[in-house]
Amino acid sequence: MTLAQRLFNPRTATVTGMIVLAALARLLPHPPNFTPIESMALFAGAWFARRHLAIIVPIAAMVLSDLVLGALRGGLYAEHLFSAAHIAVYACILLCSVAGFALRGRVTGGRVMGGSLAGAVIFFVVTNFAVWLTASAVPGHSACATGLLPCYVAAIPFFQWTLLGALFWSAVLFGGYEILRRRWPALRQASAA
């Protein structure tokens, strides 16, 4: 199989396209933290046969959407792109992609839900730890400057949206891909690059 065939087989192209579209969905209005970040990484880990693509594609999609958001919003968002807290978001993508490896060949609704919930918890723990560690308190939430526990407590209202977003976007990605696999035999037969 040539490099072009491996990179552009139906499964690889479909999974990549779905991840890029999910990342760009961050441009749409949404509640705070109701994003596809953890879900697209989990999805990549589950469906890319080549582990490096399972890590590179969601990170590249996230960089693309961050650049667009930075260009559209500028100011504080552009500054946030280079913060330690935002770097922690990318670390969460890596961790969720690796967690998706456990779903390979064993994708079921219950496992996807469990992975989604785990991804949301990872995101909550890692990103809020980074906010506290760098003492870059969220405006209006000075609790992060007073300690780690107050920082986590201040973030709880956002956690509900993280959970709901992870479940929603996992349903969209995993469910959408399953529908496509049933209707397009090439996805069932293609090996992913």
C-alpha positions in Angstrom: 0.0 0.0 0.0 1.4 3.4 -1.0 1.7 6.3 1.4 -1.1 8.1 -0.4 -3.4 5.1 -0.1 -2.6 4.8 3.6 -3.2 8.5 4.3 -6.3 9.0 2.2 -8.2 5.8 2.7 -11.9 6.3 3.5 -11.6 5.6 7.2 -8.7 7.9 7.8 -10.2 10.7 5.7 -13.6 10.3 7.5 -12.2 10.2 11.0 -9.9 13.2 10.2 -12.8 15.2 8.7 -15.1 14.5 11.6 -12.4 15.6 14.1 -11.7 18.8 12.2 -15.4 19.7 11.9 -15.8 19.0 15.7 -12.9 21.3 16.5 -14.3 24.0 14.2 -17.7 23.7 16.0 -15.9 25.5 18.8 -16.6 28.6 16.7 -20.3 28.3 17.3 -21.9 29.8 20.3 -21.9 27.4 23.3 -22.0 27.4 27.1 -18.6 27.6 28.8 -16.7 24.3 28.4 -19.4 22.7 26.3 -16.8 21.7 23.7 -15.7 18.6 21.7 -12.1 18.7 23.0 -12.1 15.5 25.1 -14.5 13.7 22.8 -12.5 14.3 19.6 -9.3 13.0 21.3 -11.1 9.9 22.6 -12.6 9.3 19.1 -9.2 9.6 17.5 -7.7 7.2 19.9 -10.4 4.7 19.3 -10.5 4.8 15.4 -7.0 5.7 14.1 -5.0 2.5 13.7 -1.8 4.5 13.7 -1.3 5.9 17.2 0.7 8.9 16.1 -2.3 10.1 14.0 -4.6 9.6 17.0 -2.5 12.2 18.8 -1.5 14.5 15.9 -4.9 15.0 14.2 -6.8 16.2 17.3 -4.0 18.4 18.4 -3.7 19.9 14.8 -7.5 20.4 14.7 -7.4 22.1 18.0 -4.5 24.4 16.9 -6.5 25.3 13.8 -9.6 26.1 15.8 -7.5 28.1 18.3 -5.9 30.1 15.6 -9.3 31.0 14.1 -10.7 31.8 17.5 -7.6 33.9 18.3 -8.0 35.8 15.0 -11.7 36.4 15.5 -11.6 37.2 19.2 -8.1 38.6 19.5 -7.2 40.3 22.8 -7.6 38.1 25.9 -8.2 34.9 23.8 -5.0 35.4 21.9 -3.1 36.0 25.1 -4.7 32.9 26.6 -3.4 30.7 23.7 0.1 30.9 25.3 -0.8 30.4 28.9 0.1 27.4 31.0 -3.6 26.7 31.5 -4.1 26.4 27.7 -1.0 24.1 27.4 -2.8 21.9 30.0 -5.7 21.7 27.5 -3.3 20.2 25.0 -2.0 17.8 27.6 -5.6 16.7 28.1 -6.0 16.0 24.4 -2.9 13.8 24.6 -4.2 12.0 27.6 -7.7 11.5 26.1 -6.2 10.2 22.9 -4.2 7.6 24.8 -7.4 6.7 26.8 -9.1 6.1 23.4 -6.6 3.4 22.7 -8.5 1.2 25.2 -11.6 1.5 23.0 -9.9 0.1 19.9 -12.0 -2.8 18.6 -14.2 -2.6 21.7 -16.4 0.5 21.0 -19.7 0.2 22.8 -22.1 2.8 24.2 -21.1 2.0 27.8 -17.4 2.2 27.1 -17.7 5.5 25.2 -19.8 6.9 28.0 -17.2 5.8 30.5 -14.4 7.2 28.4 -16.2 10.5 28.0 -16.8 10.9 31.7 -13.2 10.0 32.4 -12.1 12.6 29.8 -14.2 15.3 31.4 -12.7 14.5 34.9 -9.2 14.5 33.4 -9.9 17.9 31.8 -11.3 19.3 35.0 -8.5 18.1 37.2 -5.6 19.0 34.9 -6.7 22.4 33.7 -7.8 23.7 37.0 -4.5 22.4 38.6 -2.7 24.4 35.9 -4.8 27.5 36.6 -4.0 27.2 40.3 -0.3 26.4 39.7 0.2 29.5 37.6 -1.9 31.6 39.9 -3.7 32.9 36.9 -7.0 33.2 38.6 -10.1 33.5 36.3 -11.4 37.0 36.5 -14.1 37.2 39.1 -12.9 34.0 40.7 -10.1 34.9 43.1 -10.4 31.6 44.8 -7.6 30.1 42.7 -5.1 32.5 44.3 -6.1 31.3 47.8 -5.5 27.6 47.3 -6.0 24.5 45.2 -9.2 23.3 46.8 -10.9 26.7 46.5 -9.8 26.7 42.9 -11.5 23.4 42.2 -14.6 24.5 44.1 -14.8 27.7 42.0 -14.6 25.6 38.8 -17.5 23.2 39.8 -20.2 25.3 38.0 -18.2 24.9 34.7 -17.8 21.1 35.3 -21.4 20.4 34.5 -20.9 21.9 31.0 -17.7 19.9 30.6 -19.6 16.7 31.4 -22.5 17.5 29.2 -20.3 18.6 26.4 -18.2 15.4 26.6 -21.3 13.2 26.5 -22.9 15.2 23.7 -19.9 15.4 21.5 -19.0 11.7 22.0 -22.5 10.8 21.0 -22.2 13.0 17.9 -18.8 11.6 16.9 -19.1 7.9 17.8 -22.7 7.7 16.9 -22.2 9.6 13.7 -19.3 7.4 12.7 -21.3 4.3 13.4 -24.1 5.5 11.2 -21.6 6.2 8.4 -20.0 2.8 8.9 -23.4 1.1 8.5 -24.2 3.0 5.3 -20.8 3.1 3.7 -19.2 -0.4 3.5 -15.8 1.1 2.6 -15.5 2.3 6.2 -15.9 -1.2 7.6 -13.4 -2.6 5.1 -10.8 0.1 5.1 -7.8 -0.1 7.3 -7.0 3.1 9.0 -3.6 4.7 8.6 
